[in-house]
């Protein structure tokens, strides 16, 4: 194993690389001691650490000594968590204990067709359970990017992985005690986007890609999406707004109508907690009809997992700017960066719908007798839905009660967000807040 200190994009960082040509990169006492020493010094210097990983796990011939070495590494991963950014690049096969350390880090980048991660390989699985599988479907990059959510980013080769590390670090501070670098931007803060006006006026039931709204608010060509293929009903990622590094969380109506499910809640919660750990303001774009219904979701712990996102937002101290684009119904309204959970500023488009529940369900409950007695219940329901939207779901009610700060022109969303962000950053002091547990 090689380890040391370097500069990445001109900023100091720690770096280590496992050597797969020696014992398949297996870790024993010597290797773990070397890595622990690097991690201790990383904590002292308060700089990011990047690992290039390719390891078969613990050295079998060293027995419990190699296991103890891994435990010491894991303890240091936790000690570094929330203090300095930790990035893992999986460049080859990682098995057994070798997968737990990257799982404890903040971001995992995997190289397609080379990077693999699994606790036990296909042969052991076949012997113990009789299940037939192969390495790629068990622990390949696509599996962890789409199904398990272990991989945050996937790239085609090692040089691109290196560029991705540099790009990611540009959005991050060196430690919890500072801010990410602010860069000069020539993108006007008052840039209007007529596309957002069009989006706000289209059929409320029509799906759209929320990345369009993200790109309209962010500085041009700065959005770096994280976990793009996992739990696609919520979009997360880093961007710049007026040169500041920010984190975006946005419901995406293209998937599950933008509703929250267990995976989306966990994905967004860990990202929110990471941003809070490292003083990165959070911009939330809300278009959520509620939580995704179903027995599988209930049995799978949607209550527990949904609460993780609620906890993450309520716990956060960084500036948080929330914009309700269209729907914000039920408990999902509370969860998605609501003012009552501590957001710095909350805005809504004129066509936003904020209410206890969607109009269809509300009308069926409130007007059940009237619908049952009607000769044309569908027509009556359509009229009642429109009345509900005008009377109960419009943003003026939320504005009157102080639950949102302003109803804004959609085309001016960027300008309003920037003004609120600049105000919220005034006097904000970075500090250690909490570790970033892998939820």
N, C-alpha and C positions, 0 to 999 in steps of 0.2 A: 504494500500500500504506500502511496505517496501522499504527503500532506504538507501544507505550508500556507503562507500568506501572499496575497497578490493584490492587484488593483483591477477592478471591473468597471469599465467606463469611467476611469479616473478615480474611483472611490475604493478604499481598502475593504478587503473581504478575506475570509478564510476559505480554503479549498482543499478537498481531499479526493483521491481517486483510488478505487480498489483495482488490483491487478489480477485479471482472470487467468493469466498464463501461469500463475503460481498457486497451486492447490485450489484451482478454480475460484480464486478470490476468497477462499474460506478465511474466517476470522478466528484467531487464537489470542493467547495472552499478549503477545508482542504487538499485534495489530490493534487490539482494543486499547492497550495502554497508550499507543501512539495517537489514536484518535481521541481518546479522552483528554490527553494533554492538549491537543489542538482545541477541543471544545472548551476546556477550562480557560485557555488564553483568549478564545473568541468572546467568552462571557466577560472577561476582564476588559478587553478592548472595546466591547460593545459594537461589533461589526457583523454583517451577514455571514452566513456559512453556506457553502454549496458543496454537495457530495455527488460524485460521479460513481454510480453503483453498478457492480457486476460481481455478485458473490453467491456461492452455494450455501452460505450459512456458517454455522459454527464448525470448527475443526474437530472432527470426530475423534481423532487420536489424542486430543487434549482433554476430552471428557468434560467434567463439570467446570474446569478452569475456563474453558472457552465460553460456557454458558454464563459464568459469572462476569466475564468480560463484556458480553452483550448486555447484561443487566446494568452494568455501569454506564454503557453508552446510552441505554434507554433513559436512565436517570438524568443524564446530562441533556438529552433531548428535551425533557420536561423542564429542567432548570433554565434552558435557553428559550423555551416557549414564551411568547409574549414579551420577550426582552429584545431579541434580535430575529430578523427573518431567517428562516431555514428552508432551503430549496434542495430537493433531491432529483437527480436526473438518472433514471433507470435506463442504462445503456446495454444491459445484457440480462441474463437470468439471475433473479434474486429469489432465493428459496429459504424456507424455515425462518430462523431468527433474523435473516437479512431483510425481511419485509417489514418488520415492526418499526425499525428506526425511521425509514422513509414515511411510514404511516403516521408517525408522531410529528413529522415536519409540516410546515405550512403549505408547501406546494410540491406536487409530484409531477415531473415531466417524463414521459415515456417515449422512447424511440420505436417507431412502428417496425414490426417484423424482427426486432432484435430484443427489445425490452420485454421481460416476463416477470411476473410476481405471483407466487403462490406459496401457501403454507406447506402443502404436501404435493408432490408431483403426480402425474397421471399413473405411474406404476404403483405407487403406494395406495392411491385411491382404488385402483383396480383390485389390489390384493385385499384391502380391508373392507370395501363396500361392494365390490363387484361392478361398480360403475365404470363405463368405458368413456374416456375423454382424451383429448389431445392437449398439448401444451398451449397452443394458441387460443383455443376456446376456453381453456381453464384460466389462463393468466396473461394472455396477450394484451397489447395496448388497447385494442378496440373493446375487449371485454371490460377492462377497468375504466375506460372512458365512457362507455354507454351503459353498462349494467351495474357495476359495483360502485362507481363514483370514486374509486381510489385515485385514478389519474385525473389531474386537473387540466393538463395540456398534453397533446400528442403531436409529435413532429416526425418528419420522414427520415432524418439522418442526424448524425452527431454534430456537424457544423451548424445546422439549423437549430438544434437543441441549445448550443452555446449562444446563438443569437437570441433565442427566446429567454434564456437566463438573463442576459444583459437587458433586454427589453423590460422584463418583469421587474428587475431591480431598480430601473429608472423610475418606477412608480412608488418605490418604497423608501422609507428612511433607513438609516444604518441601524437604528435602535429605537426603542420606545421613548427615548429621551429627546428625540428630534422630529423634524418634519421631512417628508419627501422633498426632493429638490423641486423648486418652482422654475418653470421654463418660460422663456419669452414666447408669446403667441401673437400672430398677426390676424387672428380670427376675431373680428369685432365682437365686443361683449353685447352690443345691442342688435346683433344680426337677427333679422326676422326670418321665419321659415313658414311660408304660406302653406306648405304641405301639411303642417300641423292643424291649420284651420280646416283644411279639407278632411283630415282624419277625424276631427272632432264632430264634423257634420254628417259623416257617413252613417249608414244604418247601424244602430247600436248592437245588432246581432251579428254583424259582419266581422270576421276575424282579420287581423293584420299582424305584421311582424313588429313587435315593440322596439326592435333594434333601430327602426326608423326614427322613433322618438328619442332614443338614447343618442343617436348620432346628431340629431338636430340640437340637442342641448349641449353636448360635449364639443370641445374644440375639434375642428375637422381632422379626420384620419388619426384619432388618438385612442379609439376604443380597443382595448385588449380583453376579449371575452374569456372568462374562466369556466371550465367544465361546460363547454357549449353543447355537448351531446348527451349530458346526463340531466335528468329531470328538467326537460326543455320548457316546461310550463313556467319556469322562472329564469330570467336572464341575469347573470352577475358578471362583473368585470371592472377593470380599471380604465380610467380615461383622464383627460385633463379638461378642466373648466376654468377659463381665464388663466391658464398656465398652472393652476393648482392640481395636484394629484387627488382624485376622488374615486370612490367606489360607487358603482351603480347597482341597484337592485330593482328589477322591473318584472312585473307579471307579463307573461306572453300569451295573448289570446290564440295564437296559432296552435297551442298545445293544451288540451283539456280546458279550453276557453279561458285560460289564465288562472284557473282555480288552483288552490294550494293542496298538495297531497303530502304524504310523509317525506318522500325523497326531496321534494322541492323545499319543504320547510327546513330540513336538515342542511341542505346545500346552502340556502340563503343565510341560515343562522350562523354557520361557521364562518361564512364570508363577512357578515356583519361584525362578528366578534374579532376577526382578524383586523378589519379596518379600525375598530375601536382600540385594539391593542397598539396599533402603530399610527394613531393620530391622523387617519385618513378620513376626511368627511364623507358622509354617505348621502347619496341622492336616490330617492325612492320614487319610482314611477308606478302608480297604482292603477290597475284595471283588473279587479278580482271579484268574481261573482260569489265567492265564498270558498269553503273547503270542499274538495271533491268527495261526493257521497259514495257509500257502498260498504257492504259487509267486510270486504277485504281490507279497506282502509281502517275501519273501526278495530278489527281484530289485529291489524298490523300496528296499532298504536298511534293513530292520527292525533289523539288527544295529547299523548305524551310528546310526540314529535312536533306537533303544532305549537305546543307550549315552549319548545326550545327557541323558535323564532321570536315569539313574544318576549321571552326572557332576554334574548340577545338585544333586541331593540330597546327594551326598558332599561337594561343595564348600561347601555352605551352612553358615553360622555362626549363623543366627538360631535361637531356640527352635523345636524341631520336635516335635510331639506326634502319635503315630500310634496309630490304633485299628483292629485287625483285626476287621471285622464278621462276615464269613463266610469266604470263600476267600482264601488267600494261597499260591499254588503256584509252584514253580519260580523261575526268575530274576526273575519279576515280584514275588515276595515281597521279594527283595533291593532291587529298584528303588524300590518304593513306601514310602520313608521307613523302612527297617528300622533297628534299633538298631545293627547293625554298620556302617551307613553314617552314623552320627553322630546319630541322633535323640535328643532329650533324654529322652523317656519313650515307652514302647511298651506299649499295653494290648491285650487281646483279650477278646471276648465268650466265654462258656462254649461256645458252639456253633461257634466259629471252627475252620477247617481250615487247618493250616499243614503243608506237606509238600513233597517234591521234585516231585511231580506229582499230578494228580487221581486219584481212586480207580479210575475205569474203566480208564484207561491203565495204572496201576500193577498192577492185578489181571491184566490181559491179559499183562503182561510176567512178573510173578512166578509166576503160576499157569497158564501156557500149557498145560503137559502135563496138568494136572488138568482143565482145561476141555476139552481135546481128547478126553480119555478118558471124559468124563461123558456119560450118556444125556440129561441135561437141563442143558446148559451155562449157559443163561440163569438158571435157578434157583440153580445153584452160584455163578454170578458175583454174583448179588444178595447172597448170604450172605457171600461173600468181600469184597465192597465194604463192607458194614457192619462186618466185622471190621477191615478196613484203616482205616476212619474212626475206630474206637475205639482201635486200637492205635498208629497212626502219624500220624494227622492231627489229633489233639485238641490243644488249647493247653497242656495240662498238661506235655507233653514240652518244649515251648518254654520254659515257665516254669521247669521244673526246671533247664534248661541256662542260664538267665539271658538268653535271647534276647528275652523279653518281661518286663516288670516286674510285671505284675499281671493276673489274670483278673478282669474287672469285671462287675457287674450291668448289663445293657444300659440299664435305666431310669436308672442313675446315671452314664451316660457324660458328660453335661454337667458334673456336679460333679467327676468325676475329671479331666477335661480342664482345667477351670479351676484346680484345685489344682496340677496339673503345670505349667500355663502360668505361674501366679504365681511358682512356685518357679524356673522356668527364666529368667524375666525378671530375677530378682534378680542384680544385678551385671553384667548384659549391657550393654555399652558400644557405642553406634552409631559406625560409622566407614565410610570408603570401602572397598569390598571388590573390586568388579570392574564392568566395563561390562556392559550388557545387550544383547548382540549379537542381532540378529533371526535366530534359528536357522532 
